[in-house]
Amino acid sequence: MDKTKKVPVAEQDPHERATNFKEVCLGYTYEEAVAEASRCLDCKNARCIKGCPVAINIPAFIQQILNNDIEKAAQIIGESSCLPAVCGRVCPQESQCEGVCVRGIKGEAVSIGKLERFVADWAREHKVTPKVTAEPKNQKVAVIGSGPAGLACAGDLAKLGYEVTIFEALHEPGGVLMYGIPEFRLPKDGVVLPEIENVLKLGVKIETNVVIGKTFTIDDLFDEEGFDAVFIGSGAGLPMFMGIPGENANGVFSANEYLTRSNLMKAFRDDYYTPITRGKKICVVGGGNVAMDAARTALRLGAQVHVIYRRSEAELPARVEEVHHAKEEGVIFDVLTNPTEILSDEKGWVKGIKVIRMELGEPDDSGRRRPVPIEGSEYIIDCDTVIMSLGTSPNPLISSTTKGLDINKRRCIVADEQVGKTSREGVFAGGDAVTGAATVILAMGAGRAGARGIDEYLTAKRQAGTVNAN
């Protein structure tokens, strides 16, 4: 075996998977996982742990695969992560743990994400679940949002003995894991729901259809519901648009809305009638992971799909793997291209998008070369649907109904990175509500930081003999 090369992982054939919503990556077999685990150098000062936002002891769990003790490997991962089967599938390992893997200096990094997925899937199949050993603290914590940040915070607090209730605005828990990431990347029934169930087995309660800021305010949670601390993990669900002419035409969607209709309303299933536009030719504007998700979803729903991105392919912010999969499936990339207007017919429906060619100029504040329009290079791409995937920001509902909660100019909640503490006593925050749209694993890291901060805060209150000071 060539130890400089990763053990390849099986995938659905591109032509076949472009017509279905089954998972693209099929995962390692036991023999493949052992072979890949044998590539780990078991570093004593492991850089991969430092590269992981939730600090999983990566060498330790990989060594347990080699020891044929997959349950122990699952326990090690479970000490740091409550969503291992999710993270093993959707986290950008190439820029985190695998990005600093020593094996990657001379060859390819260890496939840490694929090994994490293997262990998590084995644990699910063998019904290995987390356990709580801490004594009850008799203090209540409210967690707003059941996405990655909220679940991670709730799981850690439950393990410490706190009584935790998650409040979710939608009718199903999971946040972006349920509404934002397509079935072919993250199966809902087979992966997401069992991971959420594991959090519930720790004693966490989830109440759905509760919109904080409308159903209850944060003040209500303290004053009427008797919570001792609150964690805001409400994400960033407010879509951004370009502000170009024609953007209000029928057939223009945010990627958020399009993916939510597909995921929560089950457009991926033949036995559901979902009100979702099944365009013949769809243009997706943007180059991130969400744009890839929207483009690949539209393709599976029968459309020819163009991705329009104003910089070059080298600057695409999406994961290389996602771009590669999209191309394999038939998505067309129009790079160095930027929309200037959306065209509509006499009934107000999209009939095309006017774009202009771009060239890269001097670097901007982000360090990337700024795209500059090429005068006189405009042309029209015929289409019947446009999906805008330009990023999201936090919904202002919570911040506007909570006195003393500071936000920044991007409407993100201001919170301490280490412990999630906000300007309001007893209120902590983390994830996309603080940073703007980011990754699942970074949100989980922020949720864990918030749990640490809440534990320190409530421990101090217990020792001082005070409760519910808000």
C-alpha positions as CSV (number, residue, x, y, z in Angstrom):
1,M,0.0,0.0,0.0
2,D,1.3,3.5,-0.9
3,K,1.1,5.4,2.4
4,T,1.4,8.7,0.6
5,K,-2.0,8.3,-1.1
6,K,-5.5,8.3,0.5
7,V,-7.6,5.2,0.3
8,P,-10.3,6.2,-2.3
9,V,-13.9,6.3,-1.2
10,A,-16.7,4.9,-3.4
11,E,-19.2,7.3,-4.9
12,Q,-22.4,7.0,-7.0
13,D,-21.7,7.3,-10.8
14,P,-22.1,11.0,-11.8
15,H,-24.7,10.3,-14.5
16,E,-26.8,8.1,-12.2
17,R,-26.6,10.4,-9.1
18,A,-27.6,13.5,-11.2
19,T,-31.0,12.0,-11.5
20,N,-31.6,11.1,-7.8
21,F,-31.2,12.5,-4.3
22,K,-29.4,9.5,-2.8
23,E,-26.1,10.2,-1.0
24,V,-23.2,10.8,-3.4
25,C,-20.4,9.5,-1.2
26,L,-20.9,5.9,-0.1
27,G,-18.3,5.9,2.7
28,Y,-15.5,3.5,3.7
29,T,-15.9,-0.2,4.3
30,Y,-14.3,-1.6,7.5
31,E,-11.3,-2.8,5.5
32,E,-10.9,0.5,3.8
33,A,-11.2,2.4,7.1
34,V,-8.5,0.3,8.7
35,A,-6.2,0.8,5.7
36,E,-6.7,4.6,5.8
37,A,-6.3,4.6,9.6
38,S,-2.9,2.9,9.2
39,R,-1.7,6.0,7.4
40,C,-2.0,8.1,10.6
41,L,1.4,8.9,12.1
42,D,-0.2,9.1,15.6
43,C,1.6,12.5,16.2
44,K,2.2,13.3,19.9
45,N,1.8,17.0,19.4
46,A,-1.1,16.5,16.9
47,R,-1.7,19.6,14.7
48,C,-4.9,18.1,13.5
49,I,-6.5,18.5,17.0
50,K,-5.6,22.2,16.9
51,G,-7.1,22.4,13.4
52,C,-10.5,21.0,14.6
53,P,-12.9,23.7,15.9
54,V,-14.3,21.3,18.5
55,A,-10.9,19.8,19.3
56,I,-11.6,16.1,18.7
57,N,-8.7,13.9,19.8
58,I,-8.2,12.7,16.2
59,P,-5.1,10.5,16.6
60,A,-6.7,8.7,19.6
61,F,-9.9,7.8,17.8
62,I,-8.0,6.7,14.7
63,Q,-5.8,4.4,16.8
64,Q,-9.0,2.7,18.1
65,I,-10.0,1.9,14.6
66,L,-6.7,0.1,14.2
67,N,-7.4,-1.6,17.6
68,N,-10.7,-2.8,16.2
69,D,-12.5,-1.0,19.0
70,I,-14.9,1.2,17.0
71,E,-17.1,1.8,20.1
72,K,-14.2,3.3,21.9
73,A,-13.4,5.4,18.8
74,A,-17.0,6.7,18.9
75,Q,-16.7,7.5,22.6
76,I,-13.6,9.5,22.0
77,I,-15.3,11.5,19.2
78,G,-18.4,11.9,21.4
79,E,-16.4,13.7,24.1
80,S,-16.0,16.6,21.7
81,S,-18.8,16.4,19.1
82,C,-22.5,15.6,19.2
83,L,-22.8,15.5,15.4
84,P,-20.0,13.3,14.1
85,A,-22.0,11.7,11.3
86,V,-22.9,15.2,10.1
87,C,-19.4,16.6,10.4
88,G,-17.8,13.7,8.7
89,R,-19.9,14.5,5.7
90,V,-20.1,18.3,5.4
91,C,-17.2,19.9,7.2
92,P,-14.4,21.4,5.2
93,Q,-11.7,19.1,6.6
94,E,-9.3,20.1,3.8
95,S,-9.0,23.6,5.4
96,Q,-9.1,22.4,9.0
97,C,-7.9,19.1,10.5
98,E,-6.7,17.6,7.2
99,G,-5.2,21.0,6.1
100,V,-2.6,20.8,8.9
101,C,-2.1,17.0,8.9
102,V,1.6,16.1,9.0
103,R,1.1,13.2,6.6
104,G,0.0,15.8,4.1
105,I,3.4,17.4,4.0
106,K,4.8,14.6,1.8
107,G,1.7,13.2,0.1
108,E,-2.0,13.3,0.9
109,A,-3.4,14.1,4.3
110,V,-5.2,11.3,6.2
111,S,-8.9,11.2,5.3
112,I,-10.0,12.3,8.8
113,G,-13.5,13.3,7.8
114,K,-14.2,10.0,6.1
115,L,-12.9,8.1,9.1
116,E,-15.1,10.1,11.4
117,R,-18.1,9.3,9.2
118,F,-17.2,5.6,9.3
119,V,-17.0,5.6,13.1
120,A,-20.2,7.6,13.5
121,D,-22.2,5.4,11.1
122,W,-20.9,2.3,12.8
123,A,-22.0,3.7,16.2
124,R,-25.5,4.5,14.8
125,E,-25.9,1.1,13.3
126,H,-24.8,-0.6,16.5
127,K,-26.9,1.8,18.7
128,V,-24.0,3.3,20.6
129,T,-25.4,6.4,22.4
130,P,-24.0,9.0,24.8
131,K,-24.6,8.9,28.5
132,V,-24.9,11.5,31.2
133,T,-23.0,10.9,34.5
134,A,-23.1,14.4,36.0
135,E,-25.4,15.2,39.0
136,P,-28.3,17.5,38.2
137,K,-27.5,21.1,38.7
138,N,-31.1,22.2,39.1
139,Q,-30.6,25.2,36.8
140,K,-32.4,25.8,33.5
141,V,-30.9,26.9,30.3
142,A,-32.8,28.0,27.2
143,V,-31.2,27.5,23.8
144,I,-32.6,29.4,20.8
145,G,-32.2,27.5,17.6
146,S,-31.7,23.7,17.0
147,G,-28.9,24.0,14.4
148,P,-25.3,23.0,14.9
149,A,-24.5,25.7,17.5
150,G,-27.6,25.1,19.5
151,L,-27.3,21.3,19.5
152,A,-23.6,21.5,20.5
153,C,-24.3,23.9,23.3
154,A,-27.3,21.9,24.5
155,G,-25.5,18.6,24.4
156,D,-22.5,19.9,26.4
157,L,-24.7,21.5,29.0
158,A,-26.9,18.4,29.4
159,K,-23.7,16.3,30.0
160,L,-22.8,18.8,32.8
161,G,-26.2,18.2,34.5
162,Y,-28.2,21.3,33.4
163,E,-31.9,21.2,32.4
164,V,-31.9,22.3,28.8
165,T,-34.7,23.3,26.5
166,I,-34.2,24.2,22.8
167,F,-36.7,26.5,21.2
168,E,-36.9,26.0,17.4
169,A,-38.8,28.4,15.1
170,L,-39.5,25.8,12.4
171,H,-41.7,22.7,12.6
172,E,-38.7,20.3,12.6
173,P,-35.4,20.6,14.6
174,G,-32.0,20.6,13.0
175,G,-31.7,24.2,11.6
176,V,-29.5,24.4,8.5
177,L,-28.8,20.6,8.7
178,M,-32.5,20.0,7.9
179,Y,-33.4,23.0,5.6
180,G,-30.2,24.0,4.1
181,I,-28.1,21.0,3.1
182,P,-29.5,18.7,0.4
183,E,-30.3,15.1,0.9
184,F,-27.6,13.9,-1.4
185,R,-25.0,15.4,0.8
186,L,-26.7,14.9,4.2
187,P,-29.5,12.3,4.5
188,K,-32.1,13.6,6.9
189,D,-33.8,10.4,8.1
190,G,-30.6,8.3,8.1
191,V,-28.1,10.8,9.6
192,V,-29.5,14.1,10.9
193,L,-32.5,12.8,12.8
194,P,-30.6,10.1,14.6
195,E,-27.9,12.6,15.6
196,I,-30.6,14.9,17.0
197,E,-32.1,11.9,18.8
198,N,-28.8,11.3,20.5
199,V,-28.9,14.9,21.9
200,L,-32.4,14.2,23.2
201,K,-31.2,11.1,24.9
202,L,-29.0,13.3,27.0
203,G,-32.2,14.8,28.5
204,V,-32.5,17.9,26.2
205,K,-36.0,19.0,25.4
206,I,-36.9,20.6,22.0
207,E,-40.0,22.8,21.5
208,T,-40.7,23.5,17.8
209,N,-42.8,26.3,16.2
210,V,-41.6,28.7,18.8
211,V,-40.3,32.0,17.4
212,I,-38.2,33.9,20.0
213,G,-39.1,37.6,19.6
214,K,-42.7,36.7,18.8
215,T,-43.9,33.7,20.8
216,F,-41.6,34.6,23.7
217,T,-39.0,37.3,24.1
218,I,-35.7,36.6,25.9
219,D,-37.1,38.7,28.8
220,D,-40.0,36.2,28.9
221,L,-37.7,33.3,29.1
222,F,-36.0,34.8,32.2
223,D,-39.0,36.4,33.9
224,E,-41.9,34.1,33.1
225,E,-40.3,30.8,32.2
226,G,-37.7,30.8,34.9
227,F,-34.5,30.1,32.8
228,D,-31.2,31.0,34.4
229,A,-29.3,31.5,31.2
230,V,-30.0,31.8,27.5
231,F,-27.9,30.8,24.5
232,I,-28.7,32.3,21.1
233,G,-27.8,30.0,18.3
234,S,-30.5,31.2,15.8
235,G,-28.2,31.2,12.8
236,A,-28.2,33.6,9.8
237,G,-31.3,33.0,7.7
238,L,-31.9,36.5,6.2
239,P,-30.8,36.3,2.5
240,M,-28.9,39.0,0.7
241,F,-29.7,40.2,-2.8
242,M,-27.8,42.3,-5.4
243,G,-30.2,45.2,-5.8
244,I,-30.1,45.0,-9.6
245,P,-33.1,45.8,-11.8
246,G,-35.6,43.0,-12.2
247,E,-34.7,41.2,-9.0
248,N,-38.4,41.3,-7.9
249,A,-39.5,39.3,-10.9
250,N,-41.4,36.0,-10.5
251,G,-39.0,33.1,-10.5
252,V,-36.3,34.9,-8.5
253,F,-35.5,33.0,-5.3
254,S,-32.9,33.2,-2.5
255,A,-31.0,29.9,-2.2
256,N,-32.3,29.7,1.3
257,E,-35.9,29.6,0.2
258,Y,-35.2,27.2,-2.7
259,L,-33.3,24.7,-0.5
260,T,-35.9,25.0,2.3
261,R,-38.7,24.1,-0.1
262,S,-36.7,21.2,-1.4
263,N,-35.6,19.9,2.0
264,L,-38.3,20.6,4.5
265,M,-41.1,20.2,1.9
266,K,-39.5,17.1,0.5
267,A,-39.3,18.1,-3.2
268,F,-36.7,15.3,-3.5
269,R,-39.4,12.7,-3.0
270,D,-41.7,11.6,-5.7
271,D,-44.6,11.0,-3.3
272,Y,-44.7,14.7,-2.2
273,Y,-46.3,17.5,-4.1
274,T,-44.0,20.4,-3.2
275,P,-44.7,24.0,-4.5
276,I,-41.2,24.5,-5.9
277,T,-40.3,25.9,-9.3
278,R,-39.0,23.2,-11.6
279,G,-37.4,25.4,-14.1
280,K,-36.0,24.2,-17.4
281,K,-33.0,26.5,-17.3
282,I,-31.8,27.9,-14.0
283,C,-29.1,30.4,-13.2
284,V,-27.5,30.3,-9.7
285,V,-25.7,33.5,-8.8
286,G,-22.8,32.9,-6.3
287,G,-19.9,30.5,-5.8
288,G,-20.1,29.2,-2.3
289,N,-21.2,25.8,-0.9
290,V,-24.8,27.0,-0.7
291,A,-24.7,27.9,-4.4
292,M,-23.4,24.4,-5.2
293,D,-26.2,22.9,-3.1
294,A,-28.8,24.9,-5.0
295,A,-27.3,24.2,-8.4
296,R,-27.0,20.5,-7.8
297,T,-30.6,20.4,-6.4
298,A,-32.0,22.2,-9.4
299,L,-30.1,19.8,-11.7
300,R,-31.8,16.8,-10.0
301,L,-35.2,18.5,-10.3
302,G,-34.7,18.5,-14.1
303,A,-33.1,21.8,-15.0
304,Q,-30.1,22.8,-17.1
305,V,-28.0,24.8,-14.5
306,H,-25.6,27.7,-14.9
307,V,-23.5,28.9,-12.0
308,I,-22.6,32.6,-12.4
309,Y,-19.6,33.8,-10.4
310,R,-17.8,37.1,-10.8
311,R,-14.3,35.9,-10.0
312,S,-12.3,33.1,-11.6
313,E,-12.6,29.4,-10.7
314,A,-9.5,29.6,-8.5
315,E,-11.4,32.0,-6.2
316,L,-14.5,29.9,-5.9
317,P,-15.2,29.8,-2.1
318,A,-17.0,26.4,-2.3
319,R,-15.2,23.3,-1.4
320,V,-13.2,21.8,-4.2
321,E,-15.0,18.5,-3.7
322,E,-18.4,20.2,-4.2
323,V,-17.3,22.0,-7.4
324,H,-15.8,18.8,-8.7
325,H,-19.1,16.9,-8.0
326,A,-21.2,19.7,-9.6
327,K,-19.1,19.6,-12.8
328,E,-19.2,15.8,-13.0
329,E,-23.0,16.0,-12.8
330,G,-23.3,18.6,-15.6
331,V,-23.5,22.0,-13.9
332,I,-22.2,24.7,-16.2
333,F,-19.9,27.3,-14.7
334,D,-19.9,30.9,-16.1
335,V,-17.0,32.4,-14.1
336,L,-15.6,36.0,-14.4
337,T,-19.3,36.9,-15.1
338,N,-21.6,39.2,-13.1
339,P,-25.3,39.9,-13.4
340,T,-26.5,43.4,-14.2
341,E,-30.2,42.9,-14.8
342,I,-32.9,40.2,-14.6
343,L,-35.2,40.3,-17.6
344,S,-38.9,39.3,-17.4
345,D,-41.8,38.7,-19.8
346,E,-45.1,40.6,-20.1
347,K,-46.5,38.5,-17.2
348,G,-43.5,39.4,-14.9
349,W,-41.8,36.0,-15.1
350,V,-38.1,35.6,-15.5
351,K,-37.0,35.1,-19.2
352,G,-33.3,35.8,-18.9
353,I,-30.4,37.4,-17.1
354,K,-28.1,40.1,-18.5
355,V,-24.5,39.6,-17.4
356,I,-21.2,41.3,-18.1
357,R,-17.8,39.7,-18.4
358,M,-15.2,40.5,-15.7
359,E,-11.5,40.6,-15.3
360,L,-9.4,40.5,-12.2
361,G,-7.8,43.7,-11.1
362,E,-5.8,44.7,-8.0
363,P,-6.4,42.8,-4.7
364,D,-9.2,44.2,-2.4
365,D,-9.5,44.1,1.4
366,S,-10.0,40.4,1.4
367,G,-6.7,39.8,-0.4
368,R,-8.4,38.5,-3.5
369,R,-8.1,40.3,-6.8
370,R,-11.1,42.6,-7.3
371,P,-13.3,41.7,-10.3
372,V,-13.6,44.6,-12.7
373,P,-16.3,44.8,-15.5
374,I,-15.1,44.7,-19.1
375,E,-16.8,47.5,-20.9
376,G,-19.1,46.5,-23.8
377,S,-19.0,42.8,-22.9
378,E,-22.6,42.4,-21.8
379,Y,-24.7,39.5,-23.0
380,I,-27.9,37.6,-22.1
381,I,-28.3,34.1,-20.7
382,D,-31.8,32.7,-21.4
383,C,-33.3,31.2,-18.2
384,D,-36.7,30.9,-16.5
385,T,-35.5,30.9,-12.8
386,V,-32.7,32.8,-10.9
387,I,-31.5,31.6,-7.5
388,M,-29.5,34.2,-5.6
389,S,-26.8,32.7,-3.3
390,L,-24.9,35.7,-2.1
391,G,-24.8,35.0,1.6
392,T,-27.0,35.6,4.6
393,S,-27.2,37.7,7.7
394,P,-28.9,37.2,11.1
395,N,-32.6,37.9,11.3
396,P,-33.0,41.1,13.5
397,L,-36.0,39.8,15.3
398,I,-34.2,38.7,18.5
399,S,-31.8,41.7,18.7
400,S,-34.7,44.1,18.1
401,T,-36.8,42.6,21.0
402,T,-33.9,42.3,23.5
403,K,-32.9,45.4,25.4
404,G,-29.2,45.6,26.2
405,L,-28.1,43.2,23.5
406,D,-25.3,44.8,21.3
407,I,-25.1,44.1,17.6
408,N,-22.5,45.2,15.1
409,K,-22.9,47.0,11.7
410,R,-23.6,43.6,10.0
411,R,-26.5,43.1,12.5
412,C,-24.6,40.2,14.1
413,I,-24.8,39.8,17.8
414,V,-21.5,40.9,19.6
415,A,-20.2,38.0,21.7
416,D,-17.0,36.9,23.2
417,E,-15.3,34.3,21.1
418,Q,-14.0,32.2,24.0
419,V,-17.2,31.9,26.1
420,G,-20.0,33.4,24.0
421,K,-20.8,36.1,26.5
422,T,-22.9,39.0,25.2
423,S,-23.5,42.5,26.5
424,R,-26.7,41.3,28.3
425,E,-26.2,39.4,31.6
426,G,-27.0,35.7,31.4
427,V,-27.3,35.8,27.6
428,F,-24.7,34.0,25.5
429,A,-24.5,33.6,21.7
430,G,-22.5,31.7,19.0
431,G,-22.5,30.4,15.5
432,D,-23.9,32.3,12.4
433,A,-25.9,34.7,14.6
434,V,-22.5,36.1,15.7
435,T,-20.2,35.5,12.8
436,G,-22.6,35.6,9.8
437,A,-22.9,32.5,7.6
438,A,-20.0,30.1,8.2
439,T,-19.6,26.3,8.5
440,V,-21.3,23.6,10.6
441,I,-18.2,22.8,12.6
442,L,-17.4,26.4,13.4
443,A,-20.9,26.9,14.7
444,M,-20.5,23.7,16.8
445,G,-17.3,25.1,18.2
446,A,-19.1,28.3,19.1
447,G,-21.9,26.3,20.7
448,R,-19.3,24.4,22.9
449,A,-17.7,27.8,23.8
450,G,-21.1,29.1,24.8
451,A,-21.7,26.0,27.0
452,R,-18.4,26.6,28.8
453,G,-19.3,30.3,29.4
454,I,-22.8,29.4,30.7
455,D,-21.3,26.7,33.0
456,E,-18.9,29.3,34.4
457,Y,-21.6,31.9,34.8
458,L,-24.1,29.5,36.5
459,T,-21.4,27.9,38.7
460,A,-20.6,31.4,40.0
461,K,-24.3,32.0,40.6
462,R,-24.7,28.8,42.6
463,Q,-21.6,29.6,44.7
464,A,-23.0,33.0,45.3
465,G,-26.4,31.7,46.2
466,T,-28.2,33.8,43.5
467,V,-30.6,32.5,40.8
468,N,-32.3,34.2,37.8
469,A,-30.8,37.7,38.3
470,N,-32.4,39.0,35.1
